[in-house]
């Protein structure tokens, strides 16, 4: 179907060569002489692009564009003018003019502008499809031969890149192929991770894990002499693909100076991973150092109430004496309080910790709320929901305000989460924990031929505390989830396709730590 261009100019007869040039290149051009004809024409037939002359009798082009945009806000407009004044450019930005052409307009210049606005989408989508087809073999080969730990970072970034790129196309067959690649990558990754994890946690030559993040990526940028505070933001349960969505929204306000990926520790659950990140310690070390703060899975009481204490102890161990401000945003009223106290918070502290819990809360409440099941039905919908939340959130408002007070912002998370599909029957005693991606307890029984689990029988080898002398940890791998035999079918129906965390998958384990620099 040919794209239709409406061109208004009081001297339209002089533009016949340009109109002919566009027609020969596959466009349909509707020429009109008077601005008064434009709105009537738009009412009577669909138009894909409006070209407006700036100086016309009775109405200036900028005023016509403003009038058109009120009714047709998504119609692209090209302004043709002799005037290169900055004031006109600024007014055009306010009206959302898509492009400027300065007279005398050359036919090829005109054609290029029309193609960019009308054909760039299909051309870009086609290029994306062809680029992924070229990349498919390389990615498949890399997965088949088993990436090294350094190669996993790049492979996961590539898979996320193609997820984000292909979801903008109509190539559903290629999206299905990519889903298959990602499933296979998760299978290979789970085997790789479980084979190496126990060695890593007890080695100084390990890849960066949760306790290593702040020493490696945060402390080197701290200065006791800085007149500006440093802000560390933790977005609970932020997957890498969600970070890439958020990065796009933050791009008008920040440059990404550094982006690091690290492995969350096991369990990929808030109590373990977040406390480990803030303390710079493994969970067993936290439980030993802070016995009155650490609560095991089966104990009553909050398990994330002492992050500020853990972080202050972390600074003390590294001989850093800075005043820390701490705010956790759990409820709407917390958001209002944060925005209201932000100037005072920034003025009175050297480091500010901000924790936002919405993404993790969304994943957990999705099971109980049918509307969220629709809004976050799959990874594509999950990213769209993430974008919608960020755009109106206190998190985003805060990030937009921070450049007034600081020259650097750090953003990270404790773990990601994965959509689960395949149940595994697990039997345990009454004290066994209820998490669907990991279990801690005694006498954990399951099908020993089951390949979708990682069983740590000696928790101290994973630097994990144990509730009792005989407690062990069982982790679900890939997209499995752990279900008790009691009311098994009911629980499977309830939790299949839900988002969970605590186990072993690319989405849960490979998460970002980034340093953002405000744009001047």
N, C-alpha and C positions, 0 to 999 in steps of 0.2 A: 504493500500500500504506500502510495506516494505521500510524502509530508507536504502539508499545505502551509504556505507563507502568506500572510497579509501584509502588504507594503503600502504605507500611507505617505504621500508626498504631494505637495501642491504643484510640483512640476514633474509629475509621474511620466509624462510623455517623453521626457529626456532620458528616462531610465530603461527604455526598451531593450538596448543591448544587454544590460545587466539581467533583466527579466528573462530574456531569451537564453542567456548563458545558464541561469539556474534551471530553466525548463529543460534544456538539453541534458542537464546532469541529474534529472529525475525528480525535481521538485515541481510542485504546482504553486503558481504565484497568483494571488488575487490583488490587483492594483486598485487602490482607491485614492481620490484626490483630496477629499476633505476630511478632517478629523471627526466631523459629525457622523460620517458613514461607518466609523470603525465599530462602535458598540452595536449598531444595528446588524452589521455583518457578522460579528461574533455571536449574536443571538441566533442567527439563522443557519450557521454551519460551523463545524468544528475547525479550529485553526491550531497549528502546532507552533507557530512562531510569528511574532509581530515585529516589523521593521518600521521605525518611526523617524521622520525627519525632524530635526530640532526646531527649525524656524518655519512656521506655517501661519498663514493668515487666520486670525480668530482664536488660535490656541497654540501655545508652545508645546513642543514634543514632550518635555518633561511633565507637563501638566496632564497631557493625554495619557502618558504611561502611568501616572499616579492614579488616574481615574479608572483605567483598565485593570490595574492591579487590585483595586478594591473588590471587583467582581470576579476576576480571573487571576488569583494570586500566584498560580503556578505556571502561567503562560510566560515563556521567555521573551524578552524584549531586547532588540538591538537598536541603539540610537545612532543615527547618522547626523553628523554635525561638522561645521567649520570651526566651532569654538572649542579650544583646548584648555579653557580656563579651569583652574583647580576647583572653583566654586561649583561649576557644572558637574565635575566628576564627583564631588562630595554629595551633591543633591541626587545624582544618579545612584550612588551607593545606597542612599536612604530609600530610594524607590525600588531597589533591587533590579537595576538594569543589568542584563547579562553580559553585554559587550558594547564597545564603542567602535565606530568606523569614522575616520576623519576624511572629509572630502579633500580632493577628488578620490572616490572609492574605486579601487581596481577590481575587475571581475573576479580574479583569483582570491583576492583578499575577502571579498564578499562570500564566495563559495566556501572558503575555509571556515569562516565564522558560522555559517549555516550548518555545515557538516559537524562542527564541534558541538553545537547545541542540539542538533536533531539526530545525528547518527553516532555520536560518541558512545552512548549507552550500548547499543547493539554491537558496535565494533569492539568495545572493551570487553563485553561479555564473551564474544567470539574469541578474542585473544586469550582470555582467561581459560576458556575450555581447551584451546589448543595448547596453552602452556602447561596445564595440568596433564594433558595426554602425553606431552613430552617428558614430564617429571615422573609419571607413574612408574616407569620401569626402574628408574634410579631409586625411588623410595622403596619399591618392592624388593629390589636386590639388597638394599641396606638392611631392611627388616629381616630378610631371609638369612643373611649371613651373621646377624646379631651385632648391633652397634656396641661400641665401647661406651663407657660411662660419659665421656665427653661428647660422643656422637649422639647420645640420647637427647641432649639439650637441643641440638640443631634439628634432629628428626622431629621432635615434638613441636618445635616452633614451625617447621614446615607443614606438619599436619594441621595445626591450628590456622596457619596462613591460608591453606587451601580450603578449609572449612568456611572461613570468613569470605573468601573470594567466590567460591562456587555457590554459596547461598544467595548471591546476587544474580545468579543466572537461572535459566529454566532447565538446565541440564540435570534433571533428576536422576538419570541413569549414572552420570558421573558422580553425583553425590552419594548414590548407593555404593558405587565402587570405592569411593573414599571411606565410607563407613566401614566397609569390609577391610580396607587397609588398616584403619585405626583399630579395629577389633583384633586383627592379627598382631599389630604392634603392641597392643596391651597384653596379649598372650605372651609374646616374647619378652616384653619388659618385666612382667610379673615373675617370670622364671629367672631373669637376670637379677632382679632386685632381691628376691628371696635367697638366691645363692650367695649373694655378697653382703647382705645387710649386717649380719652378726659380726663379720670381719670388720666392716667399716666402723661400727660404733665403738670398737675397741682399738682403732688405729688412728695415728696422727696423719696418715696419708690418705684419709678418706675424702670423698667429694663433700662439698658443703652440705651439712645437715642443719636442722633447726638451731642447735646450740652454737653453731659457728657463724650464723648470719650477722649478728650485731658486731662481734669482734672483727669480722672480715670486711664488712661493707658499710658499717655505721660509724664505729669509733674513729677510723682514719680521717673522717670529715669533721669531727668535733674539735672545737677550739675553745679553751677557757678564756681567750682574749676577745672573742667575737662579741660585738655590741648587739648582735641580733640573735634571737632565740632560734633553736633548731627544732623542727617539728617532725615527729615520727607518727605516721598514721597507719593503723592496722585495720584492714577491712576483713572482718571474719568470714572465712569460707569463700575467698576470691580465687577462682580458677584462672589459669593463664589466658584462656580465651575471653573471659570477662575483663581481665586487665586490658587486653587489646581494644575492647569496646570502650572502656573507660579512658584509655589513652587518647583515642580519637576525640572524645568529648573535652578532654583537658588540653588538647593541642593549641587552642587559641591563647591559652594562659601560661602554659609551661612547655619547656623543652625537656625531653628525656635525656639526661646527661649520662646515666648508667642504667642498664637493665641486667640483672643477674637472675639466674634460675638456681634454685636449691631444692634438695629433697627434704620434705617434711619427715619427721621421725614417725615411728609407729608407737601407738596407734595414731592415725591421722584424725585425731579428735581434739577438741578445743582444750580440754583439761591437760592433756599431755603436750601437744605440739605448741600451743600458745605459751604455756608456762615455761617450756623449754626454751623457746625463742627469747622471751624477756629475761630469763635468768642466765642464759648462756650455759645451762646445765642439762644433763639428761634426767629423766624423771626419777630414777633411783637416787641420784645425787640430791635432787630437790627434797625428796621425802626424808633423806637422812639429815640434810642441813636445816630443813624447816619442818620438823615433825608436827608442829602445832598448826601449820598452814596446809599441809598436804592432806587431802581427803581421797581415800581409795574409792573405786567405782561404787562399791556397795555401802559406803558410809553416807550418813546424812550431812547436809551442809554444802555450802557453795564450793565449787572446785576452781573458780576463777575470780575469787575475791581479793587475791593478794598479788596481783600482777605488778602493782606499783612497788610493793615491798621487794619483790623479786628483782625488778629493774634497778631499784636503788642499791640493792646488794651487789648486783652485777657491776654498776659503776664504781662502787666502793672497792670491789676486788681488783678493778683496773685502775685504782688510785685516781679517780675522777671525782672532783667535788663540784657538782653543779646542781642547781635547784630545779626540781622536776615538778611539772604540773601534769595532772592526770584527769582525763574525762572519758567516761564510757557512755555512749549513746545507745540506749536500748528502747526508749519510748519516745513518742512525739514531743512530750514536754522536755525530755532531755535535749532534743534538737534545739528547741527555743532557748533553753538555758545556755547552751553552748554558744549560740550566735550572740546572745546578749552579753555574755561574760568574756567573749573572745579578746577584746582590747586589753582588759585587765589581766587576763590569763597570759597573753603574750608579753605584757610589760613586766610582770612579776616573776617570770621563770626563764631559765636558760634552755631547758628542754621541755617540750610539751608532748605527751603521749595522748593520742586520740584514738579511740576504738569505736568502730561502727559495726553493729551486729545484724544489719538488715539481710544481707545475702544468706548468711547461715540460717537466720530465722525463716526466710522464704523457703529454703530447702526443707526445713523441718515441718513447717505448717502446711506445706503443699499436700501432704497425705490427708489432712483433715478438711481441706477447703477445696471444693470442686472447681471454684473459679480459678484458683491457682493451678490446678491440674490442667486447665485449658490454657492458661497464660504461659505455663512452663511445661508444655507437653513433651518437649524434646530439647536438644541442645540449641537448635536454632531459635526456638521460642524462648528458651532460657536467656539467651543473649539479648533478645529483643526486650524481655522484661527487665533485664539488668539496665539496659539503656534508658528505658522509660522511668525506672526508679531514680537513676542517677540524675537525670535532667531536672527533677523537681525536689531533690533530696537536700537535707541539711549538710550532708557530706559534700555535695557539689558546691553549695553556697559557701561553705567553709573554705574549700580549696580555692575558690575565686577570691576570697578575702585575704588569704594568707600572704600573698605577695606584698601587701602593705606593711607587713611586719617582719618578714624573713626572706633570706636569699636562697634557701634551700629547704626542700620538703622531701621526706622519705616516705615511701608507700610500700606496704607489704601485706602479708596475710599469714595465717597459721597453717592452713591446709585448704585443699579443694574438696570437691565431692563428685560422685559419679552416679549415673543412672543405672539402677540395678534391674536385672531381668531374670537371672537363673537362681532358683532357691537351692539351698543345701540343708538337709536335716541335721540338726545338732542337738544332742541330749546332754544336759548338765544338771547339777543339783540346784537347790532352791536359791543358793547364793550367786549363781552364775549371772553375769551382767546381761542386760537386755539389748545392747547395741546390735544392729543388724549387720555391721561390717566387721566387728570383732567381739570376741567373748573372753572374759577373764573368769576363771573358776576352776573347780576341782572336777576330775573325772569327766572331762569333755569328750564325748563320744560322737563319732561320725563315720561315714563310709571311708575306710582306709584307702580305697582305690580312687577316692575323689581327688582330682587334680586342682580344684579351685580353692584350696585352702593352704595357709602357711601356719604351721603349729610351732610355737616357741615353748618348749617344755621347761626350759631353764631361764626364767625371766632375767636373772642377773646377767646372762650372756648378752641380752639386748638392752641392758642397763635400765630395766623396768622394775618397779617395786612389785611386791606380791602381797595380796591381802592375807593369805594364809601360806603356811609352809609348802602346801601341795598345789597351790594355784599355778595354772599355766595360761598362756594367751593363744587364741586362735583367730586368725585373720582371713577374711574373704578376699580373694584375688579377682582381678578383671571385673566382670559385672555380676558376680555372685552375691547372694545375701544369705545370712544364717538364720534359720527358722526352727523353733522348737516343734516337736511332733504334735503337741497339744494344739488343737484347732489349726492344724497345719494349713489346710486349704484356704481357710478364712484369712490367715495372715499373708499367705502368698498372694491372694487376690488384692488385699489391701496395699501391700508394699511393692508389688511388682511395678516397675517403671517409675518408682519414686527415686528421689535423689538422696543418697546416703554418704557418710564418710566414716573413716576409721580403719579402712583396709588398704589394699595394695592395687593401685591403678595409676596410669599416667595422670589422670585428672586430679586425683587426690594428692599425689606425692610431688609432682613437679610444679612448683609455684614461684612467683616472682618477688624480687626485692628491687625497687627502683629508686633512683635519685632524680628528683625533678628540680629544675631551675626556672624560676618565674621569668617570663618574658618582660622585657622593659617596656 
